[in-house]
Structure formats: structure tokens, C-alpha cells
Amino acid sequence: MKKTIIHIVPVVISFIWLIVINHTFNPISLKGPDFLKFYLLLIFGFYASIFALKLFNEAISKTTFYFVISIFLLGIIKLIRGIFLGKPVGFLIMILLLELILILFINLSQLNNKIK
């Protein structure tokens, strides 16, 4: 339960920012720069909470993995929408690639901990 609360905090902060600054609940409806600000705030906060848990030698749970996948899918949905609308999506592609690398890094480090 403690881990879930730690992961929910950056998600809530990014959605509060979304509501206060952009006056919407739907991040997919945002235009490019606003969505990138929201998405980067969400990613940095969430991965900071993951690395904080790793710093305290806590195990990464399946709930964390589901959060990571849902954040990644949000970016993929926005990428597909941007491609269909003919918008430039280069920065989002770079962010998604970096996020994919972080997901692999976290999964490999978790696998190494299980082997030891």
C-alpha cells in the first residue's frame, strides 16, 4: 500500500497541474507543447518515485509495472493521434524511446535482484 501511495503522488500532482493550468481533465486533448509538459512532469515524477524506492532497496511491485505501462500507453495514444493529424511528433518519439529504455533498465535490474 505504501508503494502505491508513493506512485500515486506524482500522478496526482501532474493531473492537478493539468487541471489548474490547462483547465481540462483529458491529457489527450492537449496541444503538443502542453501535452509534452504534462507528460514530462508525469514521467519525471513517477520515475523519481521508482528510483527512490530502489534507493531504499524496496522491491518493484506489479502495480508499479502497471503504472509504467499505462503511462507509456498514454504516450503511444498521443503519438498515434499526432501522426493521424499530421502533427510533428519527434520530441514525443524521443521521450517514448527514453521511457522504453528506462522500462527495460528497471526490468533488468529487477531480474538481476531476483537472480542474486
C-alpha positions as a printed NumPy array, in Angstrom:
array([[  0.   ,   0.   ,   0.   ],
       [  2.853,   2.355,   0.845],
       [  4.39 ,   1.85 ,  -2.603],
       [  1.107,   2.591,  -4.332],
       [  0.742,   5.862,  -2.428],
       [  4.306,   6.826,  -3.351],
       [  3.479,   6.238,  -7.029],
       [  0.125,   7.99 ,  -6.915],
       [  1.644,  11.259,  -5.632],
       [  3.384,  12.253,  -8.927],
       [  0.327,  11.206, -10.917],
       [ -1.94 ,  13.376,  -8.774],
       [  0.496,  16.305,  -8.956],
       [  0.668,  16.121, -12.741],
       [ -3.127,  15.935, -13.037],
       [ -3.537,  18.869, -10.65 ],
       [ -1.142,  20.804, -12.893],
       [ -3.232,  19.722, -15.88 ],
       [ -6.446,  20.959, -14.292],
       [ -5.052,  24.229, -12.92 ],
       [ -3.023,  25.301, -15.954],
       [ -5.   ,  23.852, -18.878],
       [ -8.494,  23.6  , -17.335],
       [ -9.108,  20.065, -18.594],
       [ -9.152,  16.517, -17.29 ],
       [ -8.214,  14.987, -20.654],
       [ -4.466,  15.   , -21.423],
       [ -5.053,  13.628, -24.931],
       [ -6.946,  16.768, -25.927],
       [ -3.913,  18.969, -25.209],
       [ -1.866,  20.514, -27.988],
       [  1.773,  19.5  , -28.488],
       [  3.816,  21.653, -26.068],
       [  1.212,  21.476, -23.305],
       [  0.99 ,  17.693, -23.588],
       [  4.783,  17.388, -23.557],
       [  4.968,  19.49 , -20.365],
       [  2.295,  17.326, -18.73 ],
       [  3.9  ,  14.092, -19.919],
       [  7.396,  15.083, -18.814],
       [  6.072,  16.138, -15.4  ],
       [  4.31 ,  12.798, -15.109],
       [  7.325,  10.767, -16.233],
       [  9.923,  12.587, -14.138],
       [  7.797,  12.409, -11.017],
       [  6.909,   8.775, -11.486],
       [ 10.418,   7.572, -12.286],
       [ 11.766,   9.649,  -9.388],
       [  9.418,   7.687,  -7.122],
       [ 10.641,   4.41 ,  -8.648],
       [ 14.294,   5.309,  -8.16 ],
       [ 13.522,   6.491,  -4.605],
       [ 12.078,   3.052,  -3.881],
       [ 15.151,   1.427,  -5.412],
       [ 17.352,   3.67 ,  -3.263],
       [ 15.641,   2.295,  -0.154],
       [ 16.058,  -1.257,  -1.511],
       [ 12.329,  -1.797,  -1.931],
       [ 11.119,  -4.31 ,  -4.496],
       [  9.288,  -3.081,  -7.583],
       [  5.751,  -4.444,  -7.499],
       [  3.411,  -5.42 , -10.307],
       [  1.352,  -2.32 ,  -9.546],
       [  4.383,  -0.201, -10.408],
       [  4.754,  -2.06 , -13.67 ],
       [  1.068,  -1.421, -14.474],
       [  1.553,   2.29 , -13.782],
       [  4.588,   2.346, -16.096],
       [  2.701,   0.58 , -18.875],
       [ -0.3  ,   2.898, -18.559],
       [  1.925,   5.995, -18.757],
       [  3.678,   4.524, -21.79 ],
       [  0.323,   3.732, -23.434],
       [ -0.813,   7.328, -22.86 ],
       [  2.229,   8.478, -24.83 ],
       [  1.584,   5.911, -27.584],
       [ -2.044,   7.029, -27.902],
       [ -0.965,  10.652, -28.209],
       [  1.706,   9.621, -30.747],
       [ -0.843,   7.797, -32.905],
       [ -3.24 ,  10.741, -32.679],
       [ -0.462,  13.14 , -33.676],
       [  0.545,  11.001, -36.648],
       [ -3.055,  10.78 , -37.865],
       [ -3.45 ,  14.552, -37.587],
       [ -0.161,  15.14 , -39.4  ],
       [  1.49 ,  16.936, -36.474],
       [  5.229,  16.827, -35.699],
       [  5.838,  14.129, -33.093],
       [  9.64 ,  13.984, -32.96 ],
       [ 10.022,  15.036, -29.333],
       [  7.348,  12.58 , -28.235],
       [  9.099,   9.764, -30.104],
       [ 12.379,  10.608, -28.342],
       [ 10.635,  10.704, -24.952],
       [  8.936,   7.365, -25.623],
       [ 12.244,   5.782, -26.656],
       [ 13.885,   7.027, -23.456],
       [ 10.952,   5.736, -21.462],
       [ 11.248,   2.349, -23.149],
       [ 14.947,   2.245, -22.239],
       [ 14.077,   3.074, -18.61 ],
       [ 11.44 ,   0.345, -18.549],
       [ 13.992,  -2.173, -19.801],
       [ 16.568,  -0.919, -17.279],
       [ 14.13 ,  -1.304, -14.388],
       [ 13.036,  -4.766, -15.519],
       [ 16.637,  -5.933, -15.999],
       [ 17.695,  -4.619, -12.598],
       [ 14.692,  -6.326, -11.021],
       [ 15.637,  -9.568, -12.78 ],
       [ 19.223,  -9.257, -11.513],
       [ 17.936,  -8.8  ,  -7.966],
       [ 15.822, -11.954,  -8.278],
       [ 18.814, -13.941,  -9.566],
       [ 21.008, -12.829,  -6.635]])
